[in-house]
Amino acid sequence: MLLTEFSPLVPDDVQEAVEAKEKEILDGTFDVFCGPINDQDGNEAVAAGECMSDGDMLGMSFFVEGVVGEIPE
């Protein structure tokens, strides 16, 4: 397990979902940098079926959908 222990406040079904996704990341069947990915304004940043290159990831200048905040200028 890559993650730390779950708080006892985290419901079992959420723990199971996180552990299942972690397994997919580790076995290579899921890549968090493959689309579809939207920016925090809901605009498509990475199309479905496309994956960000290393350069794209290093130069990423947006927050993904659901993240609240602003990137400092």
MDTraj code that builds the backbone (N, CA, C; nanometers):
import mdtraj as md
import numpy as np

residues = "MET LEU LEU THR GLU PHE SER PRO LEU VAL PRO ASP ASP VAL GLN GLU ALA VAL GLU ALA LYS GLU LYS GLU ILE LEU ASP GLY THR PHE ASP VAL PHE CYS GLY PRO ILE ASN ASP GLN ASP GLY ASN GLU ALA VAL ALA ALA GLY GLU CYS MET SER ASP GLY ASP MET LEU GLY MET SER PHE PHE VAL GLU GLY VAL VAL GLY GLU ILE PRO GLU".split()
xyz = np.array([
    [0.0848, -0.1183, 0.0000],
    [0.0000, 0.0000, 0.0000],
    [0.0890, 0.1242, 0.0000],
    [0.0603, 0.2151, -0.0915],
    [0.1353, 0.3401, -0.0999],
    [0.0830, 0.4450, -0.0030],
    [-0.0442, 0.4373, 0.0234],
    [-0.1059, 0.5370, 0.1093],
    [-0.0861, 0.5037, 0.2564],
    [-0.1055, 0.6021, 0.3388],
    [-0.0980, 0.5811, 0.4829],
    [-0.2269, 0.5143, 0.5311],
    [-0.2329, 0.4848, 0.6576],
    [-0.3530, 0.4238, 0.7145],
    [-0.4715, 0.5202, 0.7031],
    [-0.5885, 0.4648, 0.6843],
    [-0.7098, 0.5464, 0.6793],
    [-0.7535, 0.5841, 0.8199],
    [-0.8100, 0.7004, 0.8313],
    [-0.8734, 0.7410, 0.9560],
    [-0.9941, 0.6504, 0.9792],
    [-1.0273, 0.6226, 1.1046],
    [-1.1475, 0.5427, 1.1307],
    [-1.2756, 0.6140, 1.0869],
    [-1.2646, 0.7428, 1.0542],
    [-1.3808, 0.8193, 1.0085],
    [-1.4115, 0.7958, 0.8605],
    [-1.3173, 0.7347, 0.7873],
    [-1.3384, 0.7087, 0.6447],
    [-1.4223, 0.5827, 0.6303],
    [-1.5384, 0.5930, 0.5649],
    [-1.6266, 0.4760, 0.5503],
    [-1.5585, 0.3618, 0.4742],
    [-1.5980, 0.2395, 0.5055],
    [-1.5395, 0.1206, 0.4432],
    [-1.5498, 0.1238, 0.2916],
    [-1.6654, 0.1682, 0.2376],
    [-1.6815, 0.1687, 0.0923],
    [-1.5860, 0.2669, 0.0248],
    [-1.5553, 0.3766, 0.0910],
    [-1.4593, 0.4734, 0.0366],
    [-1.3189, 0.4144, 0.0418],
    [-1.2848, 0.3501, 0.1514],
    [-1.1539, 0.2849, 0.1621],
    [-1.1378, 0.1810, 0.0514],
    [-1.2405, 0.1027, 0.0272],
    [-1.2348, -0.0004, -0.0760],
    [-1.2178, 0.0613, -0.2147],
    [-1.2870, 0.1717, -0.2412],
    [-1.2755, 0.2385, -0.3709],
    [-1.1344, 0.2939, -0.3915],
    [-1.0776, 0.3541, -0.2881],
    [-0.9418, 0.4084, -0.2970],
    [-0.8411, 0.2954, -0.3173],
    [-0.8561, 0.1874, -0.2435],
    [-0.7642, 0.0745, -0.2575],
    [-0.7741, 0.0106, -0.3959],
    [-0.8945, 0.0037, -0.4514],
    [-0.9120, -0.0528, -0.5857],
    [-0.8445, 0.0368, -0.6897],
    [-0.8600, 0.1685, -0.6765],
    [-0.7971, 0.2603, -0.7715],
    [-0.6455, 0.2563, -0.7570],
    [-0.5964, 0.2446, -0.6336],
    [-0.4531, 0.2331, -0.6101],
    [-0.3973, 0.1095, -0.6817],
    [-0.4694, -0.0010, -0.6751],
    [-0.4262, -0.1243, -0.7407],
    [-0.4179, -0.1028, -0.8918],
    [-0.5159, -0.0326, -0.9491],
    [-0.5151, -0.0049, -1.0930],
    [-0.3949, 0.0819, -1.1315],
    [-0.3612, 0.1781, -1.0473],
    [-0.2441, 0.2631, -1.0743],
    [-0.1173, 0.1778, -1.0714],
    [-0.1053, 0.0931, -0.9694],
    [0.0151, 0.0105, -0.9544],
    [0.0293, -0.0935, -1.0647],
    [-0.0834, -0.1494, -1.1121],
    [-0.0716, -0.2515, -1.2167],
    [-0.0740, -0.1918, -1.3576],
    [-0.0824, -0.0593, -1.3658],
    [-0.0728, 0.0084, -1.4944],
    [-0.1992, 0.0165, -1.5756],
    [-0.3125, -0.0216, -1.5180],
    [-0.4376, -0.0152, -1.5933],
    [-0.5081, 0.1196, -1.5795],
    [-0.4562, 0.2085, -1.4938],
    [-0.5128, 0.3426, -1.4792],
    [-0.3991, 0.4419, -1.4666],
    [-0.4082, 0.5512, -1.5418],
    [-0.3078, 0.6574, -1.5376],
    [-0.3812, 0.7876, -1.5083],
    [-0.3470, 0.8511, -1.3978],
    [-0.4175, 0.9733, -1.3563],
    [-0.3939, 1.0884, -1.4528],
    [-0.2949, 1.0765, -1.5410],
    [-0.2648, 1.1835, -1.6349],
    [-0.3183, 1.1559, -1.7750],
    [-0.4155, 1.0656, -1.7854],
    [-0.4832, 1.0395, -1.9124],
    [-0.6263, 1.0918, -1.9035],
    [-0.6738, 1.1425, -2.0167],
    [-0.8051, 1.2065, -2.0204],
    [-0.9197, 1.1088, -2.0208],
    [-1.0366, 1.1629, -2.0027],
    [-1.0612, 1.3067, -2.0071],
    [-1.0245, 1.3755, -1.8753],
    [-0.9610, 1.4912, -1.8893],
    [-0.9280, 1.5757, -1.7739],
    [-0.9758, 1.7168, -1.8064],
    [-1.0516, 1.7725, -1.7151],
    [-1.0975, 1.9108, -1.7299],
    [-1.0238, 1.9998, -1.6330],
    [-1.0058, 2.1268, -1.6730],
    [-0.9483, 2.2220, -1.5790],
    [-1.0567, 2.2656, -1.4809],
    [-1.0203, 2.3458, -1.3834],
    [-1.1146, 2.3799, -1.2774],
    [-1.2326, 2.4625, -1.3265],
    [-1.2252, 2.5162, -1.4483],
    [-1.3383, 2.5897, -1.5056],
    [-1.4265, 2.4997, -1.5913],
    [-1.3915, 2.3703, -1.5985],
    [-1.4708, 2.2750, -1.6751],
    [-1.4293, 2.2621, -1.8198],
    [-1.3220, 2.3301, -1.8603],
    [-1.2723, 2.3217, -1.9978],
    [-1.1867, 2.1966, -2.0147],
    [-1.1983, 2.1336, -2.1316],
    [-1.1194, 2.0138, -2.1574],
    [-0.9707, 2.0489, -2.1639],
    [-0.8922, 1.9846, -2.0793],
    [-0.7473, 2.0061, -2.0772],
    [-0.6752, 1.8898, -2.1451],
    [-0.7285, 1.7689, -2.1276],
    [-0.6732, 1.6496, -2.1920],
    [-0.7928, 1.5698, -2.2441],
    [-0.7915, 1.5438, -2.3736],
    [-0.9044, 1.4735, -2.4362],
    [-0.9086, 1.3269, -2.3931],
    [-1.0266, 1.2692, -2.3990],
    [-1.0439, 1.1268, -2.3703],
    [-0.9523, 1.0463, -2.4613],
    [-0.8833, 0.9496, -2.4043],
    [-0.7936, 0.8648, -2.4808],
    [-0.6535, 0.9220, -2.4995],
    [-0.6326, 1.0461, -2.4611],
    [-0.5012, 1.1086, -2.4702],
    [-0.4362, 1.1091, -2.3316],
    [-0.3035, 1.1116, -2.3276],
    [-0.2303, 1.1172, -2.2012],
    [-0.1312, 1.2325, -2.2064],
    [-0.1073, 1.2934, -2.0922],
    [-0.0114, 1.4021, -2.0846],
    [0.1306, 1.3456, -2.0965],
    [0.2152, 1.4180, -2.1709],
    [0.3565, 1.3804, -2.1790],
    [0.4267, 1.4282, -2.0522],
    [0.5501, 1.3843, -2.0333],
    [0.6268, 1.4326, -1.9182],
    [0.6381, 1.5846, -1.9220],
    [0.6627, 1.6411, -2.0400],
    [0.6724, 1.7862, -2.0538],
    [0.5424, 1.8561, -2.0191],
    [0.4298, 1.7964, -2.0614],
    [0.2987, 1.8534, -2.0271],
    [0.2780, 1.8547, -1.8759],
    [0.3159, 1.7441, -1.8124],
    [0.2986, 1.7366, -1.6668],
    [0.3875, 1.8377, -1.5951],
    [0.5123, 1.8493, -1.6408],
    [0.6052, 1.9431, -1.5766],
    [0.5636, 2.0886, -1.5976],
    [0.4959, 2.1160, -1.7096],
    [0.4529, 2.2521, -1.7386],
    [0.3075, 2.2786, -1.7067],
    [0.2439, 2.1866, -1.6393],
    [0.1006, 2.1980, -1.6079],
    [0.0750, 2.3268, -1.5300],
    [-0.0092, 2.4122, -1.5856],
    [-0.0358, 2.5413, -1.5218],
    [-0.1847, 2.5599, -1.4952],
    [-0.2501, 2.4530, -1.4551],
    [-0.3919, 2.4607, -1.4225],
    [-0.4238, 2.3618, -1.3110],
    [-0.5298, 2.3928, -1.2384],
    [-0.5841, 2.2976, -1.1423],
    [-0.6920, 2.2177, -1.2130],
    [-0.7096, 2.0937, -1.1738],
    [-0.8131, 2.0111, -1.2341],
    [-0.9487, 2.0419, -1.1726],
    [-1.0497, 2.0010, -1.2446],
    [-1.1877, 2.0234, -1.2018],
    [-1.2088, 1.9701, -1.0609],
    [-1.2706, 2.0502, -0.9779],
    [-1.2980, 2.0115, -0.8397],
    [-1.2005, 2.0716, -0.7405],
    [-1.0858, 2.1209, -0.7890],
    [-0.9882, 2.1840, -0.6994],
    [-1.0262, 2.3303, -0.6838],
    [-1.0304, 2.3767, -0.5610],
    [-1.0628, 2.5166, -0.5324],
    [-0.9343, 2.5887, -0.4999],
    [-0.9112, 2.6999, -0.5652],
    [-0.7918, 2.7786, -0.5397],
    [-0.7456, 2.8473, -0.6657],
    [-0.6390, 2.9227, -0.6522],
    [-0.5820, 2.9922, -0.7663],
    [-0.4324, 2.9668, -0.7710],
    [-0.3795, 2.9526, -0.8912],
    [-0.2367, 2.9348, -0.9080],
    [-0.1719, 3.0731, -0.8992],
    [-0.0732, 3.0890, -0.8126],
    [-0.0063, 3.2196, -0.8022],
    [0.0583, 3.2579, -0.9340],
    [0.0570, 3.3844, -0.9647],
    [0.1178, 3.4318, -1.0908],
    [0.2635, 3.4636, -1.0711],
])
top = md.Topology()
chain = top.add_chain()
for i, resn in enumerate(residues, 1):
    res = top.add_residue(resn, chain, resSeq=i)
    for name in ("N", "CA", "C"):
        top.add_atom(name, md.element.get_by_symbol(name[0]), res)
traj = md.Trajectory(xyz[None], top)
